[in-house]
Structures are given as C-alpha cells and as structure tokens.
Amino acid sequence: MRRLNGILAFSAIVLFLVHGVLSALLMMDAAPFIRFLPHVTAGIVGVHALISIGYTIRILCIAHRTRAPYFKENRLFWTRRISGFVILCLITFHMFAFSDNNSEVFRLVPFDLYRLILQLLFLCSVAVHLIANVKPLLISFGTRKLRQKWGTVLFFVSAGLLFMTIGFIVYYVRWQMNLV
C-alpha cells in the first residue's frame, strides 16, 4: 500500500505541475484549457489523501495504545499531515475560485483580492507539503544519489510553483484592469 501511495503521490506531483503551468498560461491568456486534467489530478489527490488518512489513523491508534505519542520527535510527520489537511481545505476554494457552476452556463467569477490570497495560501501549503515529502518519496522509490535527485525535484517543483504564483498575480491584475 505504501508503494501505491508513493506512485499516487508522484503522479499527483507531475499532474499538479502540468495542471498548474498550463493553467498559469491560460490565466495569462497564452494557452487553451484542457478540461479533463483538473479532474484526473483531483481524483489521484483524493485517493492519495484517503490512503494517507488511513496511515494517520493507524499511527494515532498505535500512539494511543502504547501511550507514547512522541509528537515533538515526529515534527516532520505532523508537518506532512497538517500541510496535507490544509491543502484539502484550501483545494475546495481553489476549485470554485474561477467559475460559477450553479447554472448550465460556464461563467467566470470576479477574481478579487480575497481569491488571490486564498490561491497564494494554497500554493504555500502545497510547497510546504512537497518540501516535507519529496525526500521520503524518493527514498520509498529506492533512489540512489538522494541529495542530487532531491535538489533536481525541488528545483522543478519550485520553478513550477513560482510560475503558478506569477500566473495568479497576472490573472488578478487582468481582472482589476477588466481585461478578462
């Protein structure tokens, strides 16, 4: 099950980066929208979240049974879990930040400062989650030369997150100037 969760996590990272970069290009009016990609990404993230919740419940049961939670010693574990929970909370805002699906017609909703701040918080929580989880993910795949691969993965993730941040800011500015 851990191997499956690792494969799902890696797939989610790749799809997240592709979705984010293509969406950032779309927000800058430079690319078409690929309709199925967000749904596939959300499905993989959902299964990954369910498996991770199962692991968390198992760890909490063991900690309760042994009466040795070691919360302070397991800071990285809890950073991963809390950042994942924050992502799950903020992803709902992300899903409804760009469209009004109450009717049959797809409409954009005004992208105000509130939505911009929520999207930037979403990217920050994803950054924390990925930084905390890349090294264990690479270890679970049996990666050799861990330091070199870790740096490469973090470079691409950081570049993607920076590009997405720029996309959100450009989209916000375009809304404020009524260019959307």
C-alpha positions in Angstrom: 0.0 0.0 0.0 2.9 2.4 0.7 4.3 1.8 -2.8 0.9 2.6 -4.3 0.7 5.7 -2.2 4.1 6.7 -3.4 3.1 6.2 -7.0 0.0 8.2 -6.5 2.0 11.0 -4.8 4.5 11.1 -7.7 1.6 11.1 -10.2 -0.1 13.9 -8.3 3.0 16.0 -8.3 3.5 15.6 -12.1 -0.2 16.3 -12.8 -0.2 19.2 -10.4 2.8 20.8 -12.1 1.3 20.2 -15.6 -2.1 21.5 -14.5 -0.6 24.5 -12.7 1.7 25.5 -15.5 -1.0 25.1 -18.2 -3.5 27.0 -16.0 -1.0 29.8 -15.4 -0.5 30.1 -19.2 -4.3 30.1 -19.5 -4.6 32.9 -16.9 -2.0 34.9 -18.9 -4.1 34.3 -22.0 -1.4 32.2 -23.6 -2.8 28.6 -23.8 -6.0 26.6 -24.2 -7.8 24.9 -21.3 -7.5 21.1 -21.0 -10.8 20.2 -19.4 -10.1 16.7 -18.1 -6.7 17.4 -16.4 -8.1 19.0 -13.2 -10.5 16.1 -12.7 -7.8 13.5 -13.1 -5.5 15.4 -10.8 -8.3 15.8 -8.2 -9.1 12.0 -8.4 -5.5 11.0 -7.8 -5.0 13.5 -5.0 -8.3 12.2 -3.4 -7.1 8.6 -3.4 -3.7 9.7 -2.1 -5.5 11.7 0.7 -7.6 8.7 1.7 -4.6 6.4 1.9 -2.7 9.0 4.0 -5.7 9.5 6.3 -5.7 5.7 6.8 -2.0 5.8 7.8 -2.5 8.7 10.1 -5.4 6.9 11.9 -3.2 3.8 12.2 -0.3 5.8 13.7 -2.7 7.6 16.1 -4.1 4.2 17.3 -0.6 2.9 17.9 0.4 6.0 19.8 -2.8 5.8 21.9 -2.3 2.1 22.6 1.4 2.4 23.6 0.8 5.7 25.4 3.9 7.1 23.7 2.8 9.6 21.1 6.2 11.3 20.6 4.6 14.3 19.0 7.7 16.5 19.4 10.0 13.9 18.0 7.7 13.4 14.9 7.5 17.0 13.8 8.2 16.2 10.2 5.4 13.5 10.2 2.9 16.0 11.6 4.1 18.8 9.3 3.2 16.4 6.4 -0.2 15.6 7.8 -1.1 19.2 8.8 0.0 20.6 5.5 -2.0 17.9 3.7 -5.1 18.8 5.7 -4.6 22.5 4.9 -4.3 21.6 1.2 -7.6 19.6 1.4 -9.3 22.6 3.0 -7.9 25.1 0.5 -8.5 23.0 -2.6 -12.2 23.5 -2.2 -11.7 27.2 -2.5 -9.4 26.6 -5.5 -12.0 24.5 -7.3 -14.6 27.3 -7.1 -12.3 30.3 -7.4 -12.6 30.6 -11.2 -16.1 29.6 -12.2 -19.8 29.7 -11.3 -21.2 26.3 -12.0 -24.6 26.9 -10.4 -26.2 27.2 -13.8 -25.8 25.4 -17.1 -23.5 28.1 -18.4 -19.8 28.2 -17.5 -19.1 31.8 -16.2 -16.0 33.3 -14.7 -16.5 35.0 -11.3 -14.6 38.2 -10.4 -11.1 37.3 -9.2 -10.7 39.7 -6.2 -8.0 40.1 -3.6 -9.7 37.5 -1.3 -9.5 34.8 -4.1 -5.9 35.8 -4.9 -4.8 35.5 -1.2 -6.5 32.1 -0.9 -4.8 30.8 -4.1 -1.4 32.0 -2.8 -2.0 30.3 0.6 -3.0 27.2 -1.4 0.4 27.3 -3.2 2.2 27.9 0.0 0.6 24.9 1.7 1.4 22.8 -1.4 5.1 24.0 -1.3 5.4 23.0 2.4 3.8 19.6 1.8 6.0 18.9 -1.2 9.2 20.0 0.5 8.4 17.8 3.5 7.5 14.8 1.4 10.0 14.8 -1.6 12.8 13.1 0.3 10.7 10.3 1.8 9.1 9.8 -1.6 12.5 9.4 -3.3 13.6 7.0 -0.5 10.5 4.9 -1.0 11.4 4.5 -4.7 14.9 3.4 -3.7 16.6 6.4 -5.3 20.4 6.4 -5.3 22.3 9.7 -5.1 19.5 11.1 -3.0 20.9 14.6 -2.5 21.3 15.2 -6.2 17.8 13.9 -7.1 16.2 15.8 -4.2 17.7 19.0 -5.4 16.6 18.4 -9.0 13.0 17.6 -7.9 12.9 20.6 -5.7 14.2 22.9 -8.5 11.4 21.8 -10.8 8.7 22.0 -8.1 9.9 25.4 -7.1 10.0 26.7 -10.7 6.5 25.4 -11.3 5.2 26.9 -8.1 6.8 30.3 -8.9 5.3 30.2 -12.4 1.9 29.4 -10.9 2.2 32.3 -8.5 3.1 34.7 -11.3 0.0 33.3 -13.2 -2.3 34.1 -10.3 -0.9 37.6 -9.9 -1.2 38.3 -13.6 -4.8 37.0 -13.6 -5.6 39.2 -10.7 -4.1 42.2 -12.4 -6.0 41.4 -15.6 -9.3 41.2 -13.6 -8.6 44.6 -11.9 -7.9 46.2 -15.3 -11.1 44.5 -16.8 -9.1 42.6 -19.4 -10.6 39.2 -18.7 
